[in-house]
Amino acid sequence: MSVKCDVWPMAVCSWSLRTNPDGVADAMRQLGIGHVNLTLRPVFAEGGGAYLDAVRRQQWTISATTIGFPQEDYSSLESIRATGGILPDDCWPRNQEMVVRAAAITAELGVRFLTMHAGFIESGDATQARRLRDRLVSLADEAARRGIMLLMETGQETAECLRGLLEELHHPALGVNFDPANMILYGKGDPIAAVRTLGPWIKHVHIKDAIRTKQPGTWGAEVPWGDGEVGATVFLNALKDVGFAGVLAIEREAGNNRFGDIRLAAERLGSYAKSKGAT
């Protein structure tokens, strides 16, 4: 039986382990975790077919697939603002093709959710805002045709901005992959308040923690789950309050002991039922 955090199954974000599907599966067995949030990035590189073959051999449950885009540059806040998601016009035809293919693969694997960063959706440029909305609708339409949902990952905008967009588009195949650390890393607000703002749309959650930067315009610092400013128990309580019924996918994108940090997160999540009411 796979370990859980209260009512929620736990997953591992495959890219956090920096290994192949067999290595991910081995780590999951050691952790007692049966779900995986699967990156599709290798599908679009040389050997993509072999990667999918290896994925299909595994005895795991895929909670969501995740796609990123080749042009994205995370070296600074300025660079990711310019290159992130589906906003760069010169990259849109390729990125659209990637999402369409990723949606087809997600459906073929029997997975319900495909997640991505849409980019910095907050904009004072009305033309750019409309272009983003049109692109999101086209991708969500494709997801709907495949019987899946496209989930936008939080962090590159405030929760209020994202909620406004979701309410405006009112698309049944658009939802949220909630990452509390991203709210802190990008300086986009309080993740606990954001859960309450975005509750109806949250379908999948990343378990990641962070500390805010002391220098505006720079990244915060990612830290192991429970060591940062998210407030682990308060965050999980908020998820319960809004009726979240999905999977908690542990993500670790920093540090030199990824497996150890993921194991620590799983242990801390597993003890949640005993520590309800803690702050």
Summary of the structure (lengths in Angstrom):
residues: 279
radius of gyration: 17.7
end to end distance: 29.4
largest distance: 51.2
contacts: 935
relative contact order: 0.15
helix: 47%
strand: 17%
